[in-house]
Amino acid sequence: MSADRPDVPYLTVEDILDSPDRTGAAISPDGSKFAYLAPWCDRLNVWIQDLDGEGEARCVTADSRRSVLRYHWTDDPRWLLYEQDGDGDEDYHLHRVDL
């Protein structure tokens, strides 16, 4: 058995705990858009992009204090709901975004 091991990059703690580039994608009920969580001001926020590839993705929530971790499409794709814990007290509020 050889003592030589291939070079394997090590993960840092920052790599493991850092916010993902994108996560939690979901397609709208009419199939025209998709939403996902991605960083904005170092916090996860909800972004929307058209499935046809036209136009840039846009951030539809803007919370720089606490990350948005949960969102939901409504039956009407004009509306998106997201839950937000404002002060770290686990007292979540439901917000509606008009897309």
C-alpha positions in Angstrom: 0.0 0.0 0.0 1.5 3.3 -1.1 1.9 6.2 1.3 1.4 8.6 -1.6 -2.0 10.2 -1.7 -3.4 12.5 -4.4 -3.7 16.1 -3.6 -7.1 16.6 -2.0 -8.2 20.2 -1.3 -9.2 20.8 2.2 -12.4 22.6 3.1 -12.2 25.5 5.5 -14.8 26.3 8.1 -15.8 29.3 6.0 -16.4 27.1 3.0 -18.7 24.9 5.0 -20.7 27.6 6.8 -20.8 30.2 4.0 -24.2 31.0 2.2 -24.8 29.0 -1.0 -24.7 30.7 -4.3 -28.3 29.5 -5.0 -30.6 27.2 -3.1 -34.3 26.2 -2.7 -35.4 26.8 -6.3 -39.2 26.4 -7.1 -41.1 27.0 -10.4 -44.1 29.2 -10.4 -47.6 27.6 -10.8 -47.9 28.8 -14.4 -44.4 27.6 -15.3 -43.2 31.1 -16.4 -40.7 31.9 -13.6 -38.6 30.3 -11.0 -37.6 31.6 -7.6 -34.6 30.7 -5.5 -32.7 31.9 -2.5 -29.4 33.7 -3.1 -27.2 36.2 -1.2 -28.0 39.9 -1.3 -26.0 42.1 1.2 -24.5 38.9 2.7 -28.0 37.5 3.6 -30.2 35.0 1.7 -33.1 36.7 -0.1 -35.6 35.6 -2.7 -34.7 36.1 -6.4 -37.0 35.7 -9.4 -36.0 34.8 -13.0 -38.0 34.1 -16.1 -37.7 30.5 -17.3 -37.4 31.6 -20.9 -34.0 33.1 -20.1 -35.1 36.6 -21.0 -34.0 39.4 -18.6 -31.8 39.4 -15.5 -32.7 37.7 -12.2 -34.0 40.2 -9.7 -34.1 40.3 -6.0 -37.6 40.7 -4.7 -36.9 40.8 -1.0 -34.3 43.1 0.5 -33.5 42.1 4.1 -29.9 42.9 5.0 -30.3 42.0 8.7 -31.6 38.4 8.6 -31.7 35.8 5.9 -35.0 34.8 4.3 -35.2 31.0 4.7 -38.7 30.1 3.5 -40.9 31.3 0.7 -43.9 29.9 -1.1 -45.6 30.5 -4.5 -49.3 31.3 -4.3 -51.8 29.9 -6.7 -51.6 33.2 -8.5 -48.0 33.6 -9.9 -48.2 37.4 -9.4 -47.8 36.8 -5.6 -45.0 35.2 -3.6 -45.2 34.7 0.2 -42.2 34.6 2.5 -41.7 34.0 6.2 -39.3 36.3 8.1 -38.0 36.2 11.7 -37.4 39.9 12.4 -35.4 39.9 15.6 -34.2 36.3 16.1 -37.1 35.6 18.5 -38.6 32.9 16.3 -41.7 35.0 15.9 -42.2 34.7 12.2 -44.2 37.1 10.1 -45.7 36.3 6.7 -45.0 38.8 3.9 -46.5 39.1 0.4 -44.5 40.3 -2.6 -46.3 41.6 -5.7 -44.2 40.5 -8.6 
